[in-house]
């Protein structure tokens, strides 16, 4: 009896004390952060910061001591404190609080090194990603990448590029993600970071799974797991096993997927990676539901739903709620309806969040200008109304009589001029297109070790791509369909001939086409050039053009117009 009591006491200590320690640390982090934020005197803030980092070292949260000497710039101290507080909340799944502290850190970057700035923006991007705020995540990560590129740090560059790719994959823009993944893998190849390599292969697996290229997804998932096992981090091995299970499920290898998840779930739970643990629970629920084991599946979905509800992850909770509805609608119809209602609320919230962000951005950019212009127009109408009324009546009688006699002749001249204008534009655009084809031919002639067969194929591909993008078709599938070849054929031949991807090849075509039109078709506006290059939004076109040429479209056109004027003045 005494032995049993001792065993129960020991179990109590083993289970309860770690939870108390975790809660104590949460309270301490909260107290330190609040005390530091409220302190206004620089010297006192420095003391509080050193006390805070001493606590983190004692709690084994950081591996090496961080201490700021007297005279340290307060910006650097602030950024480090807010960063570690944000990181703590991120690891605890408190994403909104983590975002708040990251944003607080961004306001203190006056005298801070680029590496610290990059860390803050990288964490902010990860936080927004977890909150499904994808547009904000990409914005933060792009700032992070610019800082990494400035430092020429290939390891950090590969990490940030991978994060950007992950955001695009999660937001359903996998075609956009491919370029970033391949660039990340290329940057990583210049380092010896095997841990990062495992992450990149994992992202590539998710990317190709979203592109429905299932064999490639499985191959990259296996490579990711193999690399992670070399490192030996159980938490990360669990993540790779989850990715492997997804690839296996895509190929209907459910038995292998179940085994991967059974290995992953305890690894993730014991390591504290509850977010990935919840994703695995959703995956296992999908497999069990597919096998007709609804009760077991519902238990998995419920675990996931409760976790993602707490973390505020709407997308993954939506997945769980849909699963709960399907697996309980026969055995517990009332409960199933509750899950269905919650799923609808989540769908509405996701839509409203996306829409409200777009509306807010539009109003911030254009709302005040529109209001101001409308007021000006109203004032002008009020001032001129009485003055113009009498004059308008008199003029109307005169103009009506003149219009009656000249209308027929003017209409005929207009039709004639319009036809001449269209013929001129069509003829000029035809010459521009021929010049563009000649330019592409010259460009491909300069590619070394290119057979005549490959050159002919690439010229045909370039011409077809140019025509398709004018129709708004910029994806490889549309181009492959027009050429009557498979996507795989284009990927293989472009890769073998030019050592690049179809995505990059298409971008090259669009940018070359844009440059050609901007220089040789001055009658086309920038918006019309953008449309002919497959861009429906001029902002997307100008951003892509600036990234490609490091020059705005209007600046390029102005540059060539200046050169033409100089040549003419010389002549």
C-alpha positions in Angstrom: 0.0 0.0 0.0 2.8 2.4 0.9 4.7 1.4 -2.3 1.6 2.3 -4.4 1.3 5.6 -2.6 5.0 6.4 -3.3 4.5 5.4 -7.0 1.5 7.7 -7.3 3.4 10.5 -5.6 6.3 10.1 -8.0 3.9 10.1 -11.0 2.3 13.2 -9.7 5.7 14.9 -9.5 6.7 13.8 -12.9 3.5 15.0 -14.5 2.6 18.1 -12.5 6.0 19.7 -11.8 7.0 20.2 -15.4 3.6 21.8 -16.1 4.1 24.1 -13.1 7.6 25.0 -14.3 6.2 25.8 -17.7 3.5 28.0 -16.2 6.1 29.7 -14.0 8.2 30.5 -17.0 5.3 31.9 -18.9 4.5 34.2 -15.9 8.1 35.2 -15.7 8.3 36.1 -19.4 5.1 38.1 -19.1 6.4 40.0 -16.1 9.8 40.8 -17.6 8.2 42.0 -20.8 5.7 44.2 -19.1 8.2 45.7 -16.7 10.7 46.3 -19.6 8.1 47.9 -21.8 6.9 50.3 -19.1 10.4 51.4 -18.1 11.4 54.7 -19.8 14.9 55.3 -18.4 17.7 53.9 -20.6 20.1 52.8 -17.8 17.3 51.0 -16.0 16.2 49.3 -19.2 19.8 48.0 -19.7 19.8 46.5 -16.2 16.4 44.9 -16.8 17.6 43.5 -20.1 20.7 41.8 -18.6 18.5 40.4 -15.8 16.1 39.1 -18.4 18.9 37.3 -20.3 20.4 35.9 -17.1 17.0 34.3 -16.4 16.8 32.9 -19.9 20.3 31.3 -19.5 19.3 29.8 -16.1 16.1 28.4 -17.6 18.2 26.8 -20.4 16.2 28.8 -23.0 19.4 30.2 -24.5 22.7 28.3 -24.8 25.2 31.2 -24.4 25.1 34.2 -22.1 23.9 37.6 -23.5 24.9 40.6 -21.6 25.0 44.3 -22.7 27.8 46.5 -21.4 27.3 50.0 -20.2 26.9 52.4 -23.1 25.2 49.9 -25.4 22.8 51.6 -27.8 19.3 51.2 -26.5 17.9 50.2 -29.9 20.0 47.1 -30.0 19.0 46.2 -26.4 15.3 46.8 -27.2 15.3 44.7 -30.4 17.0 41.7 -28.6 14.6 41.8 -25.7 11.5 42.1 -27.8 12.8 39.4 -30.3 13.3 36.8 -27.5 9.9 37.6 -25.9 8.3 37.2 -29.4 10.1 34.0 -30.0 9.0 32.6 -26.7 5.3 33.3 -27.5 5.8 31.9 -31.0 7.0 28.6 -29.6 4.1 28.6 -27.2 1.6 29.1 -30.0 0.6 32.6 -28.9 0.9 34.0 -32.4 -0.9 37.3 -32.0 1.3 38.2 -28.9 4.4 37.1 -30.8 3.4 39.4 -33.7 2.9 42.4 -31.4 6.4 42.0 -29.9 7.9 41.6 -33.4 6.3 44.8 -34.5 7.5 46.5 -31.4 11.0 45.3 -32.3 10.7 46.8 -35.8 10.1 50.2 -34.3 13.5 50.1 -32.6 15.8 49.4 -35.5 17.6 52.8 -35.9 21.0 51.6 -34.7 20.7 47.9 -35.1 22.9 45.5 -37.2 21.4 43.9 -40.4 21.6 40.4 -38.9 19.4 41.3 -36.0 16.9 43.1 -38.3 16.8 40.0 -40.5 16.1 37.8 -37.4 13.1 40.0 -36.5 11.6 40.1 -40.0 12.2 36.3 -40.4 10.3 35.6 -37.1 7.5 38.1 -38.0 7.1 36.3 -41.3 6.9 32.9 -39.5 4.3 34.3 -37.1 2.1 35.7 -39.8 2.4 32.4 -41.7 1.1 30.6 -38.7 -1.8 33.1 -38.5 -2.6 32.5 -42.2 -1.9 36.2 -42.9 0.0 35.2 -46.1 0.4 38.7 -47.7 1.9 40.1 -44.5 4.1 37.1 -44.2 5.6 37.5 -47.7 6.1 41.2 -47.1 8.1 40.6 -43.9 10.1 37.7 -45.4 11.0 39.8 -48.5 12.5 42.4 -46.1 14.4 39.6 -44.4 15.7 38.3 -47.8 17.0 41.7 -48.9 19.0 42.0 -45.7 20.4 38.4 -46.2 21.3 39.2 -49.8 23.0 42.4 -48.8 25.2 40.3 -46.3 25.8 37.7 -49.0 24.9 35.0 -46.5 23.9 32.0 -48.5 22.7 30.0 -45.5 20.3 32.7 -44.4 19.2 33.4 -48.0 18.3 29.7 -48.5 16.3 29.8 -45.2 14.4 32.9 -46.1 13.7 31.8 -49.7 12.4 28.5 -48.3 10.0 30.4 -46.0 8.7 32.5 -48.8 8.1 29.4 -50.9 6.2 27.8 -48.0 3.9 30.8 -47.8 3.1 30.6 -51.5 2.5 26.8 -51.2 0.2 27.3 -48.2 -1.7 30.1 -50.0 -2.4 28.0 -53.1 0.2 29.7 -55.3 2.5 26.8 -55.9 3.6 28.0 -59.3 5.0 31.1 -57.7 6.8 29.0 -55.0 8.8 26.8 -57.4 11.3 29.5 -58.3 12.0 30.3 -54.6 12.4 26.6 -53.7 14.9 26.0 -56.4 16.8 29.2 -55.6 16.9 28.1 -52.0 18.3 24.7 -52.8 20.9 26.3 -55.1 22.0 28.7 -52.3 22.1 25.8 -49.8 24.4 23.8 -52.1 27.1 26.4 -51.5 27.0 25.6 -47.7 27.4 22.5 -45.6 24.1 23.0 -43.7 22.5 19.5 -43.8 19.7 20.6 -41.4 18.7 23.4 -43.8 18.9 20.9 -46.7 16.4 18.7 -45.0 14.0 21.6 -44.6 14.4 22.6 -48.3 13.7 19.1 -49.5 10.7 19.0 -47.3 9.3 22.2 -48.8 10.0 20.9 -52.3 8.0 17.8 -51.4 5.0 19.9 -50.3 5.4 22.1 -53.4 5.3 19.2 -55.9 2.5 17.6 -54.0 0.5 20.8 -54.5 1.4 20.7 -58.2 0.1 17.2 -58.3 3.5 15.9 -59.3 3.3 13.0 -56.9 6.4 11.0 -57.7 8.6 14.1 -57.3 6.8 14.9 -54.0 7.6 11.4 -52.6 11.2 11.6 -53.8 11.9 14.9 -52.1 10.1 13.7 -48.9 12.4 10.7 -48.7 15.5 12.9 -49.3 14.3 15.2 -46.5 13.8 12.4 -44.0 17.2 10.8 -44.9 18.9 14.2 -44.3 17.1 14.8 -41.1 18.0 11.3 -39.7 21.6 12.2 -40.3 21.2 15.2 -38.0 19.3 13.2 -35.4 16.7 15.8 -34.2 13.6 13.8 -33.2 11.3 16.9 -33.5 12.4 17.5 -37.0 12.3 13.8 -37.9 8.7 13.9 -36.9 8.0 16.8 -39.3 9.7 15.0 -42.2 7.7 11.9 -41.4 4.5 14.0 -41.6 5.6 15.3 -45.0 6.5 11.8 -46.1 3.0 10.6 -45.1 1.4 13.3 -47.2 3.4 12.2 -50.2 2.5 8.6 -49.6 -1.2 9.5 -49.2 -1.0 11.3 -52.6 0.0 8.0 -54.2 -2.6 6.1 -52.2 0.0 4.3 -50.2 -2.1 4.5 -47.1 -0.5 1.6 -45.2 2.9 3.2 -45.5 1.5 6.7 -44.6 -0.2 5.3 -41.5 3.1 3.8 -40.4 4.9 7.1 -41.0 2.3 8.9 -38.8 2.5 6.4 -36.0 6.2 7.1 -35.8 5.8 10.8 -36.2 3.0 11.6 -33.6 4.9 10.6 -30.4 8.1 12.2 -31.6 6.3 15.5 -32.2 4.3 15.4 -28.9 7.3 14.6 -26.8 9.3 17.3 -28.4 6.6 19.9 -27.8 5.9 20.6 -31.5 2.2 20.6 -31.1 1.4 22.4 -34.3 2.9 19.6 -36.4 1.4 17.1 -34.0 -2.0 18.5 -34.8 -1.4 18.3 -38.6 -0.4 14.6 -38.2 -3.7 14.0 -36.2 -5.6 15.5 -39.2 -3.7 13.3 -41.6 -4.3 10.2 -39.5 -8.0 11.1 -39.3 -8.1 11.3 -43.1 -6.6 7.8 -43.4 -8.9 6.3 -40.8 -12.0 8.0 -42.3 -11.0 6.6 -45.7 -10.9 3.1 -44.1 -14.4 3.6 -42.6 -13.1 3.8 -39.0 -15.2 6.8 -38.2 -14.9 6.7 -34.4 -11.1 6.5 -34.4 -11.0 9.2 -37.1 -13.3 11.5 -35.1 -11.0 11.2 -32.1 -8.0 12.3 -34.2 -9.9 15.2 -35.7 -11.1 16.4 -32.3 -7.6 16.5 -30.9 -6.5 18.6 -33.9 -9.6 20.9 -33.7 -9.1 21.7 -30.0 -5.4 22.5 -30.6 -5.9 24.7 -33.6 -8.8 26.5 -31.9 -6.4 27.4 -29.1 -3.6 28.5 -31.4 -5.9 30.5 -33.7 -5.0 28.5 -36.8 -8.2 28.8 -38.8 -7.2 26.7 -41.9 -6.1 23.6 -40.0 -9.1 23.9 -37.6 -11.3 24.1 -40.7 -9.8 20.8 -41.9 -10.5 19.2 -38.6 -14.1 20.5 -38.3 -14.9 19.2 -41.8 -13.5 15.8 -40.8 -15.6 15.8 -37.6 -18.8 16.6 -39.5 -18.2 13.7 -42.0 -17.3 11.1 -39.3 -20.1 12.0 -36.8 -23.1 12.9 -38.9 -24.5 9.4 -38.7 -23.6 8.5 -35.1 -24.1 11.9 -33.5 -26.0 14.2 -35.9 -26.4 17.1 -33.3 -22.7 17.1 -32.6 -22.0 17.0 -36.4 -24.2 20.0 -37.0 -22.2 22.0 -34.4 -19.0 21.1 -36.2 -20.5 22.1 -39.5 -21.6 25.5 -38.1 -18.1 26.1 -36.8 -16.6 25.1 -40.2 -18.9 27.7 -41.8 -17.8 30.4 -39.3 -14.2 29.6 -40.1 -14.7 29.8 -43.8 -16.5 33.2 -43.4 -13.7 34.5 -41.1 -11.0 33.5 -43.5 -12.8 35.2 -46.4 -13.6 38.3 -44.3 -10.0 38.6 -43.2 -8.7 38.4 -46.7 -11.3 40.8 -48.1 -11.0 43.4 -45.2 -7.3 43.6 -45.7 -7.7 44.3 -49.4 -10.4 46.9 -48.8 -8.3 48.6 -46.0 -5.3 48.7 -48.3 -7.4 50.2 -51.1 -8.9 52.8 -48.8 -5.5 53.7 -47.4 -4.0 54.2 -50.8 -6.9 55.8 -52.7 -9.7 56.8 -50.3 -8.5 60.2 -49.2 -7.6 61.2 -52.8 -11.0 60.2 -54.1 -12.8 62.1 -51.3 -10.7 65.2 -52.0 -11.3 65.1 -55.7 -15.0 64.6 -55.2 -15.2 67.6 -52.9 -13.3 69.8 -55.5 -15.7 68.7 -58.2 -18.8 69.5 -56.1 -17.4 73.0 -55.3 -16.6 73.6 -59.0 -20.1 72.6 -60.0 -21.7 74.9 -57.5 -19.7 77.9 -58.6 -20.2 77.5 -62.3 -23.8 76.2 -62.4 -25.7 79.6 -62.6 -23.1 81.2 -64.9 -23.1 78.4 -67.5 -26.8 77.7 -67.5 -27.8 80.7 -69.7 -24.8 80.4 -72.0 -25.3 76.7 -72.4 -28.9 77.1 -73.7 -27.7 79.7 -76.3 -24.8 77.6 -77.4 -26.9 74.5 -77.6 -29.1 76.0 -80.3 -26.1 77.1 -82.3 -24.2 73.8 -81.9 -27.2 71.8 -82.8 -27.6 73.5 -86.1 -23.9 73.2 -86.9 -23.8 69.5 -85.9 -26.8 68.7 -88.1 -24.9 69.8 -91.2 -21.5 68.5 -90.4 -22.3 65.2 -88.7 -22.3 63.0 -91.8 -19.0 64.3 -93.1 -17.3 64.0 -89.6 -18.6 60.5 -89.2 -17.1 59.4 -92.5 -13.7 61.0 -91.7 -13.7 59.4 -88.3 -14.3 55.9 -89.8 -11.5 56.5 -92.4 -9.0 57.7 -89.8 -9.8 54.9 -87.5 -9.2 52.3 -90.2 -5.9 53.9 -91.1 -4.9 54.0 -87.4 -5.7 50.4 -86.8 -3.8 49.4 -90.0 -0.8 51.4 -88.8 -0.8 49.9 -85.3 -1.2 46.3 -86.7 1.6 46.8 -89.2 3.9 48.4 -86.6 3.1 45.7 -84.0 3.7 43.0 -86.6 7.2 44.5 -87.2 7.8 44.7 -83.5 6.9 41.1 -83.1 9.2 40.1 -85.9 12.0 42.1 -84.3 11.3 40.3 -81.0 11.5 36.9 -82.7 14.8 37.9 -84.3 16.1 39.0 -80.9 15.1 35.6 -79.4 16.8 33.8 -82.2 20.0 35.8 -81.6 19.8 35.2 -77.9 19.5 31.4 -78.4 22.3 31.4 -80.9 24.6 32.6 -78.1 23.8 29.6 -75.9 26.7 27.2 -76.0 26.4 23.5 -76.9 22.9 23.9 -78.1 21.9 21.5 -80.9 19.9 22.8 -83.9 17.0 20.5 -82.8 16.9 22.0 -79.3 17.3 25.6 -80.7 14.3 25.1 -83.0 12.3 23.7 -80.1 13.2 26.6 -77.8 12.4 29.1 -80.5 9.0 27.5 -81.1 8.5 27.5 -77.3 9.5 31.1 -77.0 7.1 32.2 -79.8 4.2 30.1 -78.4 4.9 31.5 -74.9 4.9 35.1 -76.2 1.5 34.6 -77.9 0.0 32.8 -74.9 1.0 35.4 -72.4 -0.9 38.0 -74.4 -4.0 35.9 -73.9 -3.3 35.9 -70.2 -2.1 32.3 -70.1 1.2 32.3 -68.2 1.2 28.8 -66.8 3.2 26.0 -68.3 0.2 23.7 -68.8 -1.5 26.2 -71.2 1.7 26.6 -73.2 2.2 22.8 -73.3 -1.3 22.3 -74.5 -0.9 24.9 -77.3 2.4 23.2 -78.4 0.8 19.8 -78.2 3.6 18.4 -75.9 3.5 17.4 -72.3 4.6 19.5 -69.4 7.2 16.9 -68.5 8.7 17.3 -72.0 9.1 21.1 -71.6 10.5 20.7 -68.1 13.1 18.2 -69.4 14.2 20.0 -72.5 14.4 23.4 -70.9 16.3 22.0 -68.0 18.7 20.0 -70.2 19.2 22.9 -72.8 19.2 26.0 -70.6 19.8 24.6 -67.1 16.8 26.4 -65.8 13.1 25.8 -65.1 10.1 26.5 -67.4 9.0 29.1 -64.8 12.2 31.0 -65.2 12.1 30.6 -69.0 8.6 32.0 -69.1 9.6 34.9 -66.9 12.5 35.6 -69.2 10.2 35.7 -72.2 7.7 38.0 -70.5 10.5 40.4 -69.4 12.2 40.4 -72.8 8.9 41.0 -74.5 8.1 43.9 -72.0 11.5 45.5 -72.7 11.0 45.2 -76.5 7.6 46.8 -76.3 8.6 49.6 -74.0 11.4 50.6 -76.3 9.9 50.0 -79.7 6.2 50.7 -79.1 6.0 54.2 -77.5 2.4 54.5 -78.4 1.6 51.7 -75.9 1.1 52.8 -72.3 2.8 50.8 -69.5 -0.5 49.3 -68.6 -1.0 48.1 -72.2 2.5 46.6 -72.2 1.8 44.9 -68.9 -1.4 43.4 -70.4 0.4 42.1 -73.5 2.9 40.4 -71.1 0.2 38.6 -69.2 -0.2 40.9 -66.2 -3.7 41.9 -65.2 -2.4 44.2 -62.5 0.1 46.9 -63.4 1.5 46.9 -59.9 2.5 43.2 -60.3 4.1 44.0 -63.6 6.1 47.0 -62.4 7.3 45.0 -59.4 8.3 42.0 -61.5 10.1 44.3 -64.0 11.9 46.2 -61.3 13.1 42.9 -59.7 14.3 41.6 -63.1 16.0 44.7 -64.6 16.5 46.8 -61.4 14.7 49.6 -63.3 11.1 50.7 -63.4 9.3 50.3 -66.8 8.8 54.1 -67.1 12.5 54.7 -66.3 13.6 52.3 -69.0 11.4 53.9 -71.6 12.6 57.4 -70.6 16.2 56.2 -70.8 15.9 55.0 -74.4 13.8 58.1 -75.4 16.7 60.3 -74.1 19.2 58.3 -76.1 17.1 58.6 -79.3 16.9 62.4 -78.7 20.7 62.6 -78.3 21.3 60.6 -81.5 18.9 62.8 -83.4 20.5 66.0 -82.1 23.9 64.7 -83.1 22.7 63.9 -86.6 
